[in-house]
Amino acid sequence: MDLLKKRIVEDGTVLPGNVLKVDNFLNHQVDTKLMDEIGKEFAKLFEGEKITKVVTVESSGIAPALMTALHLGVPLIFARKHKSLTLTDNLYTATVYSYTKRVSNDISVDKRFLNSEDRILIIDDFLANGQAVQGLLEIAKVANVQVAGIGIVIEKSFQKGRSMIEKTGVRLESLARIASLENQKVTFVE
């Protein structure tokens, strides 16, 4: 997706440790017009897949997942990282490790929102080591739902996430695939 790649090059910042900071348009301040285009693109890529729900992990995946769900005309579910007084039992859970935050979180989805008749699309902002997606795949398996595909806004192709997902056989579509962040320069997979 050329518009996304342009924003990554113009507004992204490469930090030490192969971290790409895109908080000015994707995961802190959100460019709503860009998110709308991202949602349209994912909806186009997965049209005809009979998706019943879009699923993501809070919080950075919510914006692109919401716009995707809107364009598909289906509900959005986000796995919660923190329990609340209203989210205490009857949950599907998995543990995920955050590469950028260097912490593990238990993610949870209320069992009322997923059932064996669902066919879900997983959307996330980044794919690096694949931990968030792996957690959502675990929840999908336990919930006995079909996973139609996985949509990633920005993939770091030089990390192991893609190969982990390819082993599952689930369709993966990434809008921007980064080959390298060496010398603080973004290079895309062609």
N, CA and C atoms as a LAMMPS dump frame, in Angstrom:
ITEM: TIMESTEP
0
ITEM: NUMBER OF ATOMS
570
ITEM: BOX BOUNDS ff ff ff
-5.0000000000000000e+02 5.0000000000000000e+02
-5.0000000000000000e+02 5.0000000000000000e+02
-5.0000000000000000e+02 5.0000000000000000e+02
ITEM: ATOMS id mol type element x y z
1 1 1 N 0.85 -1.169 0
2 1 2 C 0 0 0
3 1 3 C 0.897 1.234 0
4 2 1 N 0.936 1.91 -1.104
5 2 2 C 1.876 3.017 -1.299
6 2 3 C 1.687 4.168 -0.314
7 3 1 N 0.443 4.515 -0.019
8 3 2 C 0.178 5.612 0.916
9 3 3 C 0.78 5.314 2.289
10 4 1 N 0.62 4.101 2.746
11 4 2 C 1.18 3.684 4.041
12 4 3 C 2.705 3.707 4.006
13 5 1 N 3.292 3.175 2.953
14 5 2 C 4.752 3.162 2.844
15 5 3 C 5.311 4.583 2.855
16 6 1 N 4.626 5.471 2.16
17 6 2 C 5.058 6.873 2.133
18 6 3 C 5.043 7.464 3.547
19 7 1 N 4 7.194 4.316
20 7 2 C 3.926 7.714 5.681
21 7 3 C 5.014 7.121 6.576
22 8 1 N 5.314 5.855 6.386
23 8 2 C 6.373 5.221 7.174
24 8 3 C 7.703 5.907 6.901
25 9 1 N 8.009 6.134 5.636
26 9 2 C 9.278 6.772 5.261
27 9 3 C 9.325 8.217 5.734
28 10 1 N 8.249 8.958 5.533
29 10 2 C 8.242 10.384 5.877
30 10 3 C 8.113 10.651 7.368
31 11 1 N 7.308 9.857 8.074
32 11 2 C 6.971 10.168 9.463
33 11 3 C 7.442 9.142 10.479
34 12 1 N 7.918 7.992 10.025
35 12 2 C 8.409 6.981 10.955
36 12 3 C 9.819 7.302 11.425
37 13 1 N 10.146 6.798 12.6
38 13 2 C 11.482 6.968 13.161
39 13 3 C 12.02 5.599 13.541
40 14 1 N 13.231 5.29 13.076
41 14 2 C 13.866 4.023 13.431
42 14 3 C 14.659 4.233 14.711
43 15 1 N 14.356 3.422 15.711
44 15 2 C 15.026 3.489 17.014
45 15 3 C 15.953 2.286 17.171
46 16 1 N 16.877 2.364 18.112
47 16 2 C 17.748 1.208 18.367
48 16 3 C 16.929 -0.048 18.686
49 17 1 N 17.471 -1.199 18.324
50 17 2 C 16.8 -2.465 18.589
51 17 3 C 15.767 -2.834 17.536
52 18 1 N 15.888 -2.257 16.335
53 18 2 C 14.967 -2.541 15.242
54 18 3 C 13.518 -2.178 15.572
55 19 1 N 13.35 -1.071 16.28
56 19 2 C 12.022 -0.568 16.618
57 19 3 C 11.669 0.552 15.646
58 20 1 N 10.494 0.455 15.066
59 20 2 C 9.992 1.495 14.178
60 20 3 C 8.899 2.253 14.917
61 21 1 N 9.136 3.523 15.147
62 21 2 C 8.19 4.373 15.867
63 21 3 C 7.295 5.077 14.854
64 22 1 N 6.004 4.776 14.92
65 22 2 C 5.02 5.385 14.019
66 22 3 C 3.85 5.94 14.838
67 23 1 N 4.196 6.471 15.989
68 23 2 C 3.155 6.928 16.91
69 23 3 C 2.466 8.21 16.469
70 24 1 N 2.97 8.864 15.451
71 24 2 C 2.338 10.1 14.992
72 24 3 C 1.235 9.844 13.963
73 25 1 N 1.041 8.564 13.553
74 25 2 C -0.074 8.288 12.637
75 25 3 C -0.767 6.957 12.865
76 26 1 N -0.163 6.043 13.655
77 26 2 C -0.752 4.712 13.788
78 26 3 C -1.117 4.319 15.209
79 27 1 N -0.219 4.503 16.156
80 27 2 C -0.5 3.907 17.451
81 27 3 C -0.367 4.828 18.666
82 28 1 N -0.496 6.104 18.471
83 28 2 C -0.666 7.046 19.589
84 28 3 C -1.584 8.152 19.091
85 29 1 N -1.101 8.917 18.148
86 29 2 C -1.977 9.798 17.375
87 29 3 C -2.371 9.009 16.128
88 30 1 N -3.657 9.015 15.807
89 30 2 C -4.144 8.198 14.699
90 30 3 C -4.603 9.088 13.548
91 31 1 N -4.06 8.83 12.365
92 31 2 C -4.494 9.501 11.151
93 31 3 C -5.745 8.768 10.671
94 32 1 N -6.913 9.355 10.916
95 32 2 C -8.172 8.678 10.641
96 32 3 C -8.386 8.431 9.149
97 33 1 N -7.93 9.324 8.31
98 33 2 C -8.086 9.115 6.866
99 33 3 C -7.22 7.946 6.396
100 34 1 N -6.006 7.858 6.928
101 34 2 C -5.145 6.726 6.598
102 34 3 C -5.762 5.424 7.112
103 35 1 N -6.314 5.447 8.34
104 35 2 C -6.951 4.242 8.889
105 35 3 C -8.137 3.819 8.024
106 36 1 N -8.885 4.795 7.491
107 36 2 C -10.002 4.484 6.61
108 36 3 C -9.497 3.77 5.36
109 37 1 N -8.411 4.252 4.79
110 37 2 C -7.836 3.608 3.597
111 37 3 C -7.32 2.21 3.93
112 38 1 N -6.716 2.062 5.103
113 38 2 C -6.239 0.745 5.542
114 38 3 C -7.417 -0.208 5.693
115 39 1 N -8.497 0.254 6.322
116 39 2 C -9.689 -0.574 6.475
117 39 3 C -10.276 -0.989 5.139
118 40 1 N -10.327 -0.059 4.183
119 40 2 C -10.824 -0.377 2.829
120 40 3 C -9.952 -1.441 2.173
121 41 1 N -8.637 -1.293 2.331
122 41 2 C -7.713 -2.24 1.698
123 41 3 C -7.872 -3.649 2.278
124 42 1 N -7.945 -3.747 3.609
125 42 2 C -8.148 -5.077 4.209
126 42 3 C -9.492 -5.668 3.794
127 43 1 N -10.543 -4.84 3.769
128 43 2 C -11.866 -5.319 3.359
129 43 3 C -11.818 -5.847 1.925
130 44 1 N -11.098 -5.148 1.056
131 44 2 C -10.95 -5.593 -0.339
132 44 3 C -10.166 -6.906 -0.411
133 45 1 N -9.075 -6.987 0.353
134 45 2 C -8.245 -8.193 0.322
135 45 3 C -8.993 -9.435 0.811
136 46 1 N -9.892 -9.248 1.775
137 46 2 C -10.57 -10.395 2.377
138 46 3 C -12.053 -10.503 1.992
139 47 1 N -12.466 -9.742 0.958
140 47 2 C -13.864 -9.845 0.53
141 47 3 C -14.126 -11.263 0.044
142 48 1 N -15.338 -11.723 0.269
143 48 2 C -15.711 -13.073 -0.139
144 48 3 C -15.316 -14.149 0.845
145 49 1 N -14.666 -13.783 1.941
146 49 2 C -14.214 -14.764 2.942
147 49 3 C -15.269 -15.076 4.007
148 50 1 N -16.448 -14.45 3.89
149 50 2 C -17.559 -14.691 4.822
150 50 3 C -17.168 -14.431 6.274
151 51 1 N -16.459 -13.335 6.486
152 51 2 C -16.006 -12.957 7.826
153 51 3 C -17.195 -12.473 8.638
154 52 1 N -17.289 -12.955 9.878
155 52 2 C -18.379 -12.541 10.767
156 52 3 C -17.926 -11.544 11.822
157 53 1 N -16.618 -11.538 12.126
158 53 2 C -16.091 -10.619 13.131
159 53 3 C -14.621 -10.333 12.849
160 54 1 N -14.195 -9.124 13.219
161 54 2 C -12.782 -8.753 13.186
162 54 3 C -12.293 -8.783 14.626
163 55 1 N -11.094 -9.342 14.843
164 55 2 C -10.543 -9.485 16.187
165 55 3 C -9.144 -8.884 16.225
166 56 1 N -8.835 -8.167 17.3
167 56 2 C -7.513 -7.593 17.51
168 56 3 C -7.18 -7.617 18.996
169 57 1 N -5.993 -7.118 19.328
170 57 2 C -5.574 -6.964 20.726
171 57 3 C -5.533 -5.478 21.027
172 58 1 N -6.018 -5.093 22.213
173 58 2 C -5.912 -3.676 22.574
174 58 3 C -4.453 -3.326 22.763
175 59 1 N -4.019 -2.162 22.518
176 59 2 C -4.792 -1.039 22.086
177 59 3 C -4.406 -0.592 20.678
178 60 1 N -3.189 -0.837 20.275
179 60 2 C -2.718 -0.295 18.988
180 60 3 C -3.392 -0.911 17.77
181 61 1 N -3.932 -2.081 17.891
182 61 2 C -4.617 -2.701 16.762
183 61 3 C -6.038 -2.221 16.561
184 62 1 N -6.573 -1.496 17.539
185 62 2 C -7.989 -1.129 17.483
186 62 3 C -8.314 -0.228 16.295
187 63 1 N -7.527 0.797 16.044
188 63 2 C -7.864 1.736 14.962
189 63 3 C -7.949 1.043 13.597
190 64 1 N -6.924 0.302 13.16
191 64 2 C -7.062 -0.352 11.848
192 64 3 C -8.128 -1.451 11.851
193 65 1 N -8.276 -2.139 12.967
194 65 2 C -9.289 -3.199 13.044
195 65 3 C -10.7 -2.619 12.993
196 66 1 N -10.91 -1.5 13.65
197 66 2 C -12.228 -0.858 13.631
198 66 3 C -12.619 -0.455 12.217
199 67 1 N -11.695 0.165 11.501
200 67 2 C -12.011 0.597 10.146
201 67 3 C -12.211 -0.6 9.218
202 68 1 N -11.49 -1.671 9.45
203 68 2 C -11.691 -2.886 8.66
204 68 3 C -13.07 -3.463 8.931
205 69 1 N -13.438 -3.558 10.209
206 69 2 C -14.76 -4.071 10.576
207 69 3 C -15.864 -3.209 9.981
208 70 1 N -15.67 -1.897 10.012
209 70 2 C -16.654 -0.979 9.44
210 70 3 C -16.86 -1.266 7.952
211 71 1 N -15.76 -1.42 7.217
212 71 2 C -15.861 -1.652 5.777
213 71 3 C -16.367 -3.057 5.433
214 72 1 N -16.182 -3.997 6.356
215 72 2 C -16.732 -5.345 6.146
216 72 3 C -18.167 -5.458 6.639
217 73 1 N -18.591 -4.489 7.455
218 73 2 C -19.943 -4.518 7.998
219 73 3 C -20.151 -5.56 9.081
220 74 1 N -19.101 -5.783 9.883
221 74 2 C -19.161 -6.781 10.959
222 74 3 C -18.684 -6.155 12.272
223 75 1 N -18.978 -6.806 13.402
224 75 2 C -18.498 -6.288 14.688
225 75 3 C -16.981 -6.433 14.849
226 76 1 N -16.451 -5.607 15.725
227 76 2 C -15.042 -5.678 16.136
228 76 3 C -14.991 -6.184 17.57
229 77 1 N -14.093 -7.12 17.81
230 77 2 C -13.816 -7.592 19.167
231 77 3 C -12.354 -7.31 19.431
232 78 1 N -12.048 -6.711 20.588
233 78 2 C -10.636 -6.602 20.94
234 78 3 C -10.371 -7.34 22.229
235 79 1 N -9.302 -8.132 22.187
236 79 2 C -8.871 -8.864 23.379
237 79 3 C -8.321 -7.846 24.36
238 80 1 N -8.811 -7.924 25.583
239 80 2 C -8.413 -6.97 26.61
240 80 3 C -7.145 -7.457 27.303
241 81 1 N -6.269 -6.516 27.613
242 81 2 C -5.029 -6.839 28.325
243 81 3 C -5.199 -6.752 29.83
244 82 1 N -6.135 -5.941 30.259
245 82 2 C -6.309 -5.722 31.692
246 82 3 C -7.721 -6.093 32.098
247 83 1 N -7.823 -6.854 33.145
248 83 2 C -9.14 -7.229 33.633
249 83 3 C -9.773 -6.045 34.347
250 84 1 N -11.091 -6.04 34.338
251 84 2 C -11.831 -5 35.032
252 84 3 C -12.897 -5.663 35.9
253 85 1 N -13.644 -4.852 36.61
254 85 2 C -14.714 -5.391 37.436
255 85 3 C -15.772 -6.105 36.61
256 86 1 N -15.896 -5.725 35.341
257 86 2 C -16.92 -6.323 34.477
258 86 3 C -16.39 -7.466 33.617
259 87 1 N -15.108 -7.713 33.635
260 87 2 C -14.497 -8.775 32.833
261 87 3 C -13.69 -9.676 33.755
262 88 1 N -14.384 -10.644 34.364
263 88 2 C -13.724 -11.445 35.387
264 88 3 C -13.775 -12.945 35.148
265 89 1 N -14.828 -13.431 34.514
266 89 2 C -14.914 -14.869 34.293
267 89 3 C -15.585 -15.149 32.96
268 90 1 N -15.676 -16.432 32.625
269 90 2 C -16.236 -16.873 31.35
270 90 3 C -15.445 -16.278 30.179
271 91 1 N -14.125 -16.434 30.27
272 91 2 C -13.214 -15.813 29.315
273 91 3 C -12.369 -16.833 28.568
274 92 1 N -12.029 -16.48 27.329
275 92 2 C -10.947 -17.149 26.616
276 92 3 C -9.705 -16.317 26.892
277 93 1 N -8.588 -16.965 27.255
278 93 2 C -7.385 -16.199 27.582
279 93 3 C -6.153 -16.827 26.916
280 94 1 N -5.145 -15.984 26.743
281 94 2 C -3.838 -16.414 26.241
282 94 3 C -2.812 -15.42 26.775
283 95 1 N -1.575 -15.832 26.846
284 95 2 C -0.5 -14.954 27.297
285 95 3 C 0.324 -14.54 26.088
286 96 1 N 0.587 -13.225 25.986
287 96 2 C 1.388 -12.707 24.883
288 96 3 C 2.519 -11.845 25.432
289 97 1 N 3.639 -11.887 24.74
290 97 2 C 4.803 -11.089 25.105
291 97 3 C 4.919 -9.917 24.144
292 98 1 N 5.095 -8.717 24.686
293 98 2 C 5.272 -7.522 23.866
294 98 3 C 6.759 -7.239 23.693
295 99 1 N 7.206 -7.254 22.437
296 99 2 C 8.61 -7.009 22.115
297 99 3 C 9.024 -5.583 22.497
298 100 1 N 8.166 -4.602 22.185
299 100 2 C 8.544 -3.208 22.429
300 100 3 C 8.397 -2.815 23.902
301 101 1 N 7.459 -3.459 24.607
302 101 2 C 7.262 -3.117 26.022
303 101 3 C 8.005 -4.065 26.96
304 102 1 N 8.46 -5.182 26.396
305 102 2 C 9.207 -6.197 27.157
306 102 3 C 8.459 -6.691 28.397
307 103 1 N 7.163 -6.948 28.215
308 103 2 C 6.321 -7.508 29.273
309 103 3 C 5.381 -8.544 28.67
310 104 1 N 4.946 -9.47 29.504
311 104 2 C 3.919 -10.425 29.101
312 104 3 C 2.582 -9.976 29.663
313 105 1 N 1.536 -10.148 28.876
314 105 2 C 0.185 -9.814 29.298
315 105 3 C -0.736 -10.986 29.007
316 106 1 N -1.684 -11.197 29.902
317 106 2 C -2.76 -12.12 29.605
318 106 3 C -3.812 -11.336 28.843
319 107 1 N -4.208 -11.843 27.681
320 107 2 C -5.275 -11.198 26.928
321 107 3 C -6.539 -12.032 27.098
322 108 1 N -7.68 -11.361 27.07
323 108 2 C -8.944 -12.043 27.33
324 108 3 C -10.037 -11.567 26.391
325 109 1 N -10.894 -12.513 26.009
326 109 2 C -12.102 -12.224 25.239
327 109 3 C -13.255 -12.917 25.955
328 110 1 N -14.33 -12.19 26.173
329 110 2 C -15.521 -12.752 26.787
330 110 3 C -16.081 -13.841 25.865
331 111 1 N -16.383 -15.004 26.433
332 111 2 C -16.866 -16.129 25.643
333 111 3 C -18.186 -15.838 24.928
334 112 1 N -18.931 -14.844 25.383
335 112 2 C -20.199 -14.508 24.731
336 112 3 C -19.994 -13.987 23.313
337 113 1 N -18.786 -13.483 23.008
338 113 2 C -18.571 -12.798 21.74
339 113 3 C -17.951 -13.649 20.638
340 114 1 N -17.558 -14.873 20.948
341 114 2 C -17.012 -15.791 19.94
342 114 3 C -17.695 -17.138 20.068
343 115 1 N -18.089 -17.716 18.929
344 115 2 C -18.672 -19.059 18.976
345 115 3 C -18.291 -19.819 17.716
346 116 1 N -18.622 -21.086 17.69
347 116 2 C -18.171 -21.966 16.609
348 116 3 C -18.751 -21.597 15.242
349 117 1 N -19.735 -20.717 15.187
350 117 2 C -20.286 -20.28 13.901
351 117 3 C -19.513 -19.098 13.323
352 118 1 N -18.578 -18.534 14.097
353 118 2 C -17.834 -17.363 13.637
354 118 3 C -16.702 -17.738 12.693
355 119 1 N -16.425 -16.802 11.806
356 119 2 C -15.273 -16.866 10.89
357 119 3 C -14.604 -15.502 11.021
358 120 1 N -13.45 -15.465 11.673
359 120 2 C -12.846 -14.195 12.068
360 120 3 C -11.679 -13.787 11.172
361 121 1 N -11.457 -12.481 11.187
362 121 2 C -10.273 -11.891 10.568
363 121 3 C -9.497 -11.219 11.689
364 122 1 N -8.253 -11.61 11.868
365 122 2 C -7.373 -11 12.873
366 122 3 C -6.649 -9.835 12.214
367 123 1 N -6.694 -8.678 12.868
368 123 2 C -5.998 -7.48 12.381
369 123 3 C -5.071 -6.997 13.487
370 124 1 N -3.843 -6.618 13.129
371 124 2 C -2.939 -6.016 14.113
372 124 3 C -2.09 -4.952 13.436
373 125 1 N -1.56 -4.051 14.256
374 125 2 C -0.776 -2.95 13.703
375 125 3 C 0.604 -3.411 13.243
376 126 1 N 1.262 -4.252 14.026
377 126 2 C 2.607 -4.724 13.697
378 126 3 C 2.696 -6.232 13.773
379 127 1 N 3.55 -6.797 12.949
380 127 2 C 3.96 -8.189 13.071
381 127 3 C 5.479 -8.189 13.141
382 128 1 N 5.999 -8.636 14.264
383 128 2 C 7.441 -8.769 14.441
384 128 3 C 7.724 -10.231 14.778
385 129 1 N 7.586 -10.574 16.042
386 129 2 C 7.808 -11.951 16.463
387 129 3 C 6.526 -12.776 16.497
388 130 1 N 5.387 -12.136 16.299
389 130 2 C 4.126 -12.86 16.148
390 130 3 C 3.421 -13.237 17.425
391 131 1 N 3.829 -12.672 18.541
392 131 2 C 3.25 -13.077 19.814
393 131 3 C 1.771 -12.697 19.958
394 132 1 N 1.393 -11.496 19.556
395 132 2 C -0.01 -11.078 19.672
396 132 3 C -0.895 -11.947 18.783
397 133 1 N -0.462 -12.16 17.553
398 133 2 C -1.232 -13.002 16.644
399 133 3 C -1.315 -14.423 17.186
400 134 1 N -0.218 -14.938 17.703
401 134 2 C -0.219 -16.292 18.258
402 134 3 C -1.234 -16.403 19.395
403 135 1 N -1.298 -15.39 20.252
404 135 2 C -2.28 -15.389 21.338
405 135 3 C -3.704 -15.41 20.808
406 136 1 N -3.977 -14.621 19.767
407 136 2 C -5.323 -14.609 19.183
408 136 3 C -5.644 -15.932 18.486
409 137 1 N -4.645 -16.542 17.86
410 137 2 C -4.855 -17.859 17.252
411 137 3 C -5.17 -18.91 18.311
412 138 1 N -4.512 -18.821 19.476
413 138 2 C -4.808 -19.742 20.582
414 138 3 C -6.243 -19.571 21.057
415 139 1 N -6.669 -18.33 21.205
416 139 2 C -8.051 -18.064 21.623
417 139 3 C -9.026 -18.604 20.582
418 140 1 N -8.748 -18.383 19.305
419 140 2 C -9.623 -18.879 18.237
420 140 3 C -9.741 -20.401 18.285
421 141 1 N -8.626 -21.062 18.531
422 141 2 C -8.637 -22.528 18.594
423 141 3 C -9.505 -23.018 19.742
424 142 1 N -9.319 -22.437 20.922
425 142 2 C -10.101 -22.847 22.088
426 142 3 C -11.582 -22.519 21.889
427 143 1 N -11.867 -21.396 21.232
428 143 2 C -13.246 -20.985 20.981
429 143 3 C -13.869 -21.75 19.812
430 144 1 N -13.069 -22.542 19.109
431 144 2 C -13.524 -23.335 17.97
432 144 3 C -14.087 -22.457 16.848
433 145 1 N -13.397 -21.333 16.588
434 145 2 C -13.805 -20.457 15.491
435 145 3 C -12.828 -20.615 14.333
436 146 1 N -13.308 -20.38 13.14
437 146 2 C -12.459 -20.429 11.958
438 146 3 C -11.75 -19.088 11.806
439 147 1 N -10.48 -19.142 11.425
440 147 2 C -9.72 -17.927 11.151
441 147 3 C -9.594 -17.806 9.636
442 148 1 N -10.268 -16.788 9.082
443 148 2 C -10.254 -16.58 7.635
444 148 3 C -8.927 -16.009 7.169
445 149 1 N -8.278 -15.248 8.042
446 149 2 C -7.014 -14.643 7.67
447 149 3 C -6.496 -13.715 8.737
448 150 1 N -5.311 -13.208 8.466
449 150 2 C -4.627 -12.273 9.357
450 150 3 C -4.181 -11.092 8.518
451 151 1 N -4.549 -9.899 8.953
452 151 2 C -4.149 -8.683 8.262
453 151 3 C -3.239 -7.868 9.155
454 152 1 N -2.08 -7.512 8.634
455 152 2 C -1.075 -6.76 9.392
456 152 3 C -0.824 -5.441 8.683
457 153 1 N -0.812 -4.354 9.438
458 153 2 C -0.538 -3.057 8.844
459 153 3 C 0.934 -2.983 8.448
460 154 1 N 1.842 -3.201 9.406
461 154 2 C 3.283 -3.128 9.138
462 154 3 C 3.947 -4.413 9.619
463 155 1 N 4.607 -5.098 8.713
464 155 2 C 5.314 -6.334 9.05
465 155 3 C 6.815 -6.105 8.991
466 156 1 N 7.508 -6.526 10.033
467 156 2 C 8.972 -6.553 10.016
468 156 3 C 9.361 -7.944 9.521
469 157 1 N 9.561 -8.059 8.219
470 157 2 C 9.796 -9.359 7.597
471 157 3 C 11.104 -10.01 8.017
472 158 1 N 11.996 -9.237 8.591
473 158 2 C 13.278 -9.785 9.033
474 158 3 C 13.171 -10.45 10.409
475 159 1 N 12.007 -10.414 11.027
476 159 2 C 11.796 -11.115 12.294
477 159 3 C 10.94 -12.351 12.041
478 160 1 N 10.718 -13.166 13.04
479 160 2 C 10.172 -14.507 12.833
480 160 3 C 8.653 -14.618 12.738
481 161 1 N 7.92 -13.537 12.866
482 161 2 C 6.463 -13.604 12.876
483 161 3 C 5.843 -14.24 11.653
484 162 1 N 6.288 -13.839 10.459
485 162 2 C 5.731 -14.389 9.213
486 162 3 C 5.922 -15.901 9.155
487 163 1 N 7.112 -16.373 9.444
488 163 2 C 7.35 -17.821 9.348
489 163 3 C 6.507 -18.584 10.363
490 164 1 N 6.29 -17.994 11.532
491 164 2 C 5.444 -18.642 12.537
492 164 3 C 4.018 -18.759 12.017
493 165 1 N 3.502 -17.695 11.418
494 165 2 C 2.13 -17.721 10.899
495 165 3 C 2.024 -18.663 9.701
496 166 1 N 3.01 -18.643 8.809
497 166 2 C 2.959 -19.516 7.64
498 166 3 C 2.858 -20.98 8.03
499 167 1 N 3.448 -21.351 9.161
500 167 2 C 3.368 -22.735 9.642
501 167 3 C 1.948 -23.127 10.028
502 168 1 N 1.116 -22.15 10.365
503 168 2 C -0.273 -22.449 10.748
504 168 3 C -1.165 -22.678 9.534
505 169 1 N -0.723 -22.221 8.369
506 169 2 C -1.527 -22.353 7.17
507 169 3 C -2.594 -21.275 7.012
508 170 1 N -2.632 -20.304 7.919
509 170 2 C -3.612 -19.226 7.851
510 170 3 C -3.092 -18.16 6.878
511 171 1 N -3.986 -17.666 6.042
512 171 2 C -3.638 -16.622 5.074
513 171 3 C -3.181 -15.35 5.787
514 172 1 N -2.065 -14.792 5.33
515 172 2 C -1.484 -13.581 5.906
516 172 3 C -1.352 -12.521 4.819
517 173 1 N -1.887 -11.323 5.102
518 173 2 C -1.752 -10.179 4.205
519 173 3 C -1.178 -9.016 4.995
520 174 1 N -0.043 -8.493 4.568
521 174 2 C 0.583 -7.341 5.203
522 174 3 C 0.589 -6.179 4.215
523 175 1 N 0.217 -5.003 4.696
524 175 2 C 0.127 -3.844 3.805
525 175 3 C 1.479 -3.204 3.528
526 176 1 N 2.403 -3.296 4.473
527 176 2 C 3.768 -2.794 4.282
528 176 3 C 4.717 -3.804 4.908
529 177 1 N 5.561 -4.404 4.086
530 177 2 C 6.537 -5.386 4.572
531 177 3 C 7.916 -4.761 4.574
532 178 1 N 8.502 -4.684 5.755
533 178 2 C 9.818 -4.064 5.907
534 178 3 C 10.889 -5.144 5.851
535 179 1 N 11.844 -4.951 4.96
536 179 2 C 12.952 -5.897 4.803
537 179 3 C 14.061 -5.605 5.804
538 180 1 N 14.26 -4.302 6.097
539 180 2 C 15.381 -3.918 6.956
540 180 3 C 15.133 -2.541 7.56
541 181 1 N 15.71 -2.352 8.748
542 181 2 C 15.747 -1.039 9.398
543 181 3 C 17.2 -0.642 9.669
544 182 1 N 18.118 -1.209 8.899
545 182 2 C 19.543 -0.955 9.106
546 182 3 C 19.897 0.49 8.79
547 183 1 N 20.869 0.999 9.528
548 183 2 C 21.357 2.375 9.372
549 183 3 C 20.235 3.408 9.463
550 184 1 N 19.237 3.073 10.285
551 184 2 C 18.08 3.944 10.53
552 184 3 C 17.335 4.309 9.243
553 185 1 N 17.357 3.378 8.284
554 185 2 C 16.662 3.567 7.016
555 185 3 C 15.702 2.4 6.811
556 186 1 N 14.481 2.732 6.386
557 186 2 C 13.466 1.714 6.127
558 186 3 C 13.604 1.224 4.694
559 187 1 N 13.755 -0.109 4.547
560 187 2 C 13.789 -0.742 3.246
561 187 3 C 12.629 -1.731 3.196
562 188 1 N 11.839 -1.681 2.123
563 188 2 C 10.66 -2.525 1.998
564 188 3 C 10.953 -3.775 1.179
565 189 1 N 10.191 -4.843 1.471
566 189 2 C 10.205 -6.049 0.646
567 189 3 C 9.472 -5.68 -0.632
568 190 1 N 10.052 -6.034 -1.76
569 190 2 C 9.409 -5.704 -3.058
570 190 3 C 8.598 -6.855 -3.558
